[in-house]
Amino acid sequence: MNVEILNVAMLYVEDDKDTRERLTEVFQHKINNLYVAQDGVEALEIFKNNKIHFIISDYQMPNMNGNKLCAEVKKIDPNVCFTLLTAYNDSTLLIDAIDSGVDKFLQKPINSIKLFKILDDINQKIIDRYQLEKSSVCLQEAEKIALLSYWDVNLKTKCINFSQEAKELFCVPNTEDDYNSFLKIVKDKDKNKFLDIFSKRIFEENSIDETISIKNTNGHYIYIHIVAKRWKSSVCGENHIIGLFQDVSHYEIQNRKLLKENQLDPMLNISNKKYIISELESLIISSKRYGHYLGIVFFDIDNFKHINDIYGHLVADDILRELTSIIKNNIRQSDLFGRWGGDEFVIVTQYNSPESTIKLTKKIRDKIQQHVCRDKIKVTISMGISFYEIGDNTSSLIQRADMKMLEAKKSGKNRYSY
């Protein structure tokens, strides 16, 4: 029985001193790492503090019997092989032992041939489980690496090696393994992320999961998924990180398309309420940090329900599209414009002063007032303006602009209030 290769450890538990000393001497000839305890309490403590592969224990012991010990051990590690030694031949005891998770039984007085047979069987079971674990880990790694370009990091030398497939994907000469050689074809907006991954994060984090954009062999930018994991097992060791590069352009483009669709109002092709709230939260954080102005223009179409009732929804929808086009043509690309709901709209501005937002509001109000929609319909809008103040959040900013819009309506409509 070649137990030393596997570093198998056994725990033997016996309260009778003579029996314990006699069997301990026998076990020492067969077991590389032997732990001995004189009762269940001591055995459980040893088990908690050491890696034990199998246990042979007497049944009748003070403080904690063999069944109870087995039950406690199996709670911690159900894979531990547990053999119970007993001088009793009681069916109730055996049933209780099985319920506790006992794997094998051996009747006292001990038959040495049967004992060694049990040890050999247990050892083979451990070998089989080890081989299964090894195969499982190797299979998982193979599945992740197959048909993918990969890289690995030696944590001792901090050396990063890239596979041939990775170099071909990045168009990097075969002689170069320095990640800085790859940096030149990473898209500008992702360069800092790429540097951070390979100069810092792979040495500090247990896993990496990022997507960046790089140039492929045709000179087009593609999306690359970078994933890495620090493996800690008897098979993989603890001093290496395995990383993968995978071209995920198709999925990334589809995901971005879906994300864009979720951010847009389907009829007007402008930002929807959900996206406005999300972006406004980020802009508020930025305003707190840098102190720049943040303006909210909230407005709706005067008497729009009346237009709906007289001309119908199709005409009303066309009017919404025309007004959307006017607004898009009169705001900056950096301004956030979206539909809050129904005929309510929001413009978020980041001018250098409140006066610029007020000027824009007046300009849009005038443009819409002058415009003649389909069927010679003319409409006006009422607008409310609010500016970011310390302590504001998304709700308070929008609510204040909404209240100002109501003031404009009460004042006669076709005007703005701030």
N, C-alpha and C positions, 0 to 999 in steps of 0.2 A: 504494500500500500504506500504509494508515493505521496505522502501528505506534505512534505516540506516544500515542494514546488508551489503548492497552493497556499501555503502558510495557514493551514487549517488549525483552528483553535477549538478545544473542547473544554467544557465545564463539567466536572464530576462533583456530585453532591451526596454526602453520606454522613449521618449523625453518629453512627457506631465507629469508634476510633480504630478498632482492630481491622474491621472490614475496609475502612477508608484507607488505612496505610497499606494493606495488602493489595487492593485493587489499584491504588495510585502507582505502586511500583510496576504493576502490569501495564497500565496505560502509558507510562513514561517510555516504554520500549516501542510504542506504536504511534504516539501523538507528539508532534513537534511543539505545540504550544498547549500546555495543560494547566487549567485553573482548577483549584480544589476548594470546596466550601463544606462547612459542617452542618449547615441548615439552610432552609429556603430563603430566609431573610438575607443572610450573607451572600447566598448565590445570586439573588436578584440584584443586589448592589454591584457585584462583580460583573454581571451581565450588562448592566446599564453603563458601566465605565469601560467596557472592552468589546471588541468585535468577536463574538462567539458564533461559531458555525453550527455546533450541535451540543446537546446537553444529555448527560446520563445522570438520573437522579433516583434516589431511594423514595419510596412512597411515604412511609411512616416517619415523620420528623417533627420535632418540637417547633413551635412558633408558626411555621408554614409548611404544610405537607406538599408532596410532589404534585398533586393535582392543582392545588392553588398556585404553586410556582409556575407550572406549565401555562395556566390561564393568563398569568401576569406577563410572562415572557411573550406569549403569542400576541398579546395586545401591542407590544412594542415591535416585534418582528415575526409575522406569521410564517416566514420561510425557515425559521430555525427548526432543525430536527430534534425532537424531544423523545428520549427513551426512558421508560419508567421501570424501576426495579422494585419488585414486591414479593413478599413471602406469602401473600394472601392469594386465594383463588376464589374470589367473591365476584359474582356477576354484576352486582350493584356497583362495586368499586370500579370494575372495568368500564361500565357504561359511563360513570362519572368521569373517568379518565379520558374516554373518547370525546365526551362533551367538552372537556378542557382543552383538547387539541393534541393529546399524546399521539405520537406517530407509531411507536413500537413498545412492546412489553417484554420483560425478561424476568423469569421466575427465579427467586432465591431458593436454595443456594445456586450461585452462578455457575453455569456451564461455560468453560472457556472457549470451546469451539463455537457455541452459539453467540457468545459475546463478540468474538472476532468476526463472525459472519455479519453481525449487525453493524460493526464498525466499518467493514468493507462496503456493505450496502449503503450506509450513510455517506461514506466518502464518494462513492460513485454518483449518488444523487447530487452531491455538492458539485462534482465535476460537470455533470450534465447541465445543472442550472447555470454554472459559470460559462459553459460553452454557448448556452442559449442566450445569455446576457451579452456575451461578446458578439455573437452573430447579429443580434438585434441592433446593437450600437453601430456595428459596421454597416449594416443594411441601411440604417437611417442616414449615416454619413454619405454612403454611396448614392442614395436617392437625392440628396441635396447637391452633390457634386456632379453627378452624371449630366452630360450635355451642357454644363455650365462652366464658365471660366472661374477660376478660383485663385485665392492667395492665402498665404499663411504667415503667421508671425511667431518668431521664437522670442518668448518673453524674457529669456535670460540675456540674449545678445541684442534684443530689439531689432533684429534683422527681419525685413519684410520681403518675401519672395512671391513673385507673380508667375502664374502658369503661362504656358505657351498660348493657350486660348485667350487669356486676359490680354496678353501683349498684342495678339492679332486684333482683338476687339478694340483696343485703344491705339493701334498702329504705333506701338513703341518697339524700338529695336530689341532684338533678343538678348543683347548683352546688358541691358539696363533693368535694374530692379528697384531703383529709387522712385518713390511715389511722386517726387517732384517732376520726374520726366513725364508722368501722366497728366500733370496739372495743366499743361499748355493747351490741351484739347477739352478741358472742362469749361462749360459755359460760365461767363463772368459772374453771374449772380450766384453760382454754386461753388465758386473757387474757395471761399472761406470755409464753407461746410466740408468740402473735400479735404482741405488742409487740417481742419480740426479733427476729422475722423482719423487720419493716418499719423498725425503728429502727437495726438493727445488721447483721444477717446478710446482707441483700441487697447491702450495700456491701463486705462482706469476703469472701464466699464465691462460688465459681464457679457453684454450683447450690443450689437449695432443693427439698426434697421432704418435705412435712409434711401431716398431716391434723388438722384442728381441727373443733370443733362450733359452729355458729352458728344463730341463729333465722332462719327463712325468713318469707315474707310471711304465712303462716298462724299464725305464733307458735310453730311447732314447731321443735325443734332438729334440724338435719340435719348430715351430715358433709361437709365441704368439703376437697378435695385442693388444696393449694397447691404448685405446681411452678414453678420459674423457672430460667432458664439465661442465663449471660452469653455472648453471641454474639461471636465474634472471626472475622470473615471480610470479604472485600472487598465483599460484598453487604450484610451487616448492620451493619458498622462495629464499633467497640470501646467505644462510649460509652453503650450502652443495654443494659438487661436486660428481657427479655420474660417475663412471668409469667402464669400461668393459674389460674383458680378453676374447679373442676369438682365438681358435686354427685355424691358417691360413696356416698350413704347406703345404697343397695341393697347394694353390694359390701361396705361396711364392716360393715353389720349381719350379712350372711352370714359374713364373715370372723370377726367376734367370736363368732358362734354356733358356728362350727367350732372356734375357739380354746377356747371354753368347754367344748365337747364333748371336746376333747383333754386338758383339764385335769381332767375329772371321771371318777370311777369309774362306769361305765355302769349297774351294778346298784344301787348305794347312793346315787348322786347326791351324792357328796362328793369332795373333792380326791383325785387319784391320786398315786402315788409320784413321778412326774416333776414334777408341779406343786409338791409339798411340798419337794422338793430345790431347785427354782428359787427358791421364796419364802424358804426357810431361808437360802440363800446371801445374799439381799438383807438379811434380818434380822440376820445375823451382821455384815455390814458396818455396819449401823446401830448395833448394840451396841458395836462397836469405836469408833465415832465419838462416841456419846453416853453410853456407859457404863451403859445400862439393863439390867435383868435379862432374860434369855431362857431360858425353860424348855422342856424336851422331856419329854413323857410318852409312853412306848412301852409298849404292852400287847397281849396277845392273850387269847383265851377259853380257859379251862382245859378240857382234855380234849375239845376241839372235834372231833377226829378220831373219838372215840368216839360223839359225837352224830351225826356224818355216817354212820358205819357202821350205827348202830341205826335212825335215823329217816329217813335218806336226804338227798339234796342239797336237795330242795325245802324240807323243814322247816328244814334248816340255813341255807338262804338267808333264810328268813323270820326266823329268830333274829338273823341279822346285821342285817337291816333294823330289827328292834325295838330292838336295842342301839344302832344308829346314831341312831335317833330319840331315845332317852334321852339320849345324849351331846350331841346338838345342842341339846336343851332345857335343858341344864345348863352350857353354856359361853357365853362372851360372843361377840358377833358379830365382835369383833376377833381372837378366837382362831382359829388355823388348825387344822382338823381334817380328817384324810384317812385313806385306806386304804393301808397300806404293801404289803399283799399277803396273800391268803388271809384268815385271821382276825386279822392283825396290823394295828394302828392306831397313829396318831401324833397327839398334840395339841401344838401349839406355843403357848406363852403368853408374854405380855409384862406381867406384873404388876410392882408396885413392889418386891416382895420375894419370895424363895424360899418363904417360909411360905405365901403366897397360892396358889402352884402346888401345894404339898403339900396344902393344904386342899381345893383343887379335886379333886385326885386321890382323896383319901379320900371326898369327896362322891360322885363318879362310881362308885367301887368299891362304896359302900353302896347306891346307887340300883339298880345292876345286881343286886346280891345279893338285894335285896328284890323284884325284879321276877319275875313268873311269865310265861314265854313260852307260845306255843301248845302244845297237848297237855300243859299243866301241867308243862312242862320248866323247870327252874331252872338257871341258869348262873352262874359266877363268872369273874372276870378277874384276871390277875396283871399288875402294873404296875411299870415302872422309870422313874426320874426322873433327868435330868441337867440341869445348868445351864451356861450359856456361861462359859468361862474364856479368858483371854488365850492365843492360839495355837490355839484350837479352829477346826475347819472342820466342814462338814456331816457328813462321815463319822465324825469323832471324837465329835461330840455324839450322833449316833444310836447309834453303837457302845457308848458308855458307858451310855446309857439302856437298850439291849438287854441289856447285861451285868447291870444292876440288875434288869431284869425276870426274868432267869434266876435271880438270887439269891432273888427273891420266890417263884419256883416251887419252888426247892430248900428254901425255908423252910416250905413247906406250902401254897402257892397261896392265892388269894383274899386277896391282900395287896399292898402296894407297898413298894418299897425305893428309897433315894436315898443 
